[in-house]
Amino acid sequence: MVGLAAMGMAAKPDAVTSSGLLFFLLSYTLTNLGAFIAIIAISNKINSDNIDDYAAWLRGRRFSPLP
């Protein structure tokens, strides 16, 4: 994904392209950090890193990862 965004800069680097790329990279970074923070929080909640425990934990919940 980031490689595709960088291709836009190679074609015509101007202020609009730069600000768009910066927005994309910032959004991408924040989304990834949020996903990892959620996984860490759930892992701490269920006291396990085993993927099967995640599935069992979600079967008992209705898509609310944290109470």
N, C-alpha and C positions, 0 to 999 in steps of 0.2 A: 504494500500500500504506500509506504513512504517513498519507494522508488518511483512509483507512478506519479506522485505529487511532485517529486523533484524534476521529472521530465518537463513539467510546465514551466519551470524556471529556466530550463535550457533553451526553450524555444524563443521566448521574448521576455527577458527580465525587466519589469517595470514596477511601479509602485503598487498597482492593483494585484499583479501576480504575486509580489512579495507578501503583501498583507494577506492574501488568500492562502498562500502556503503557510504562513505563520499561524493563521487561524486553524488550519487543518492540523498542523503538527501539535498545537496546544490542545485542541479537542481530542486528538488521538491519544496524547499522553495522559490527559485527565481521565479518559474513558478506561484506559488500561490500568491506571492506578486504582480507580474505583473498583474494577473487577477483581484485582488482586487483594484489595482491602476487604472486599466482601468474602472472598474465599478464605482468607485468613480468619476473619471473624466467625464464619461458620465452622471452620476447623477447630477453633478454640472453643466454640459452644458445644460441639459434639465430642470433643477430646479425641479426635482421630484424624489421620491423614489418608485413610483407606477410602478409595472411591466408592466401594460398596456401602460404606456407612453413610455417605452422602445420599445415596439413593434411598436407603432405608429411612433416613431422617426426613427426606422430602415426602415420602409416602404418608407419613404421619402428620404433615403440615399442609396447609392450603396456601402455598407460595408466600409465606411470610418468614423470611430467613431469620429474623431476629424478633423476639417477643417484645 
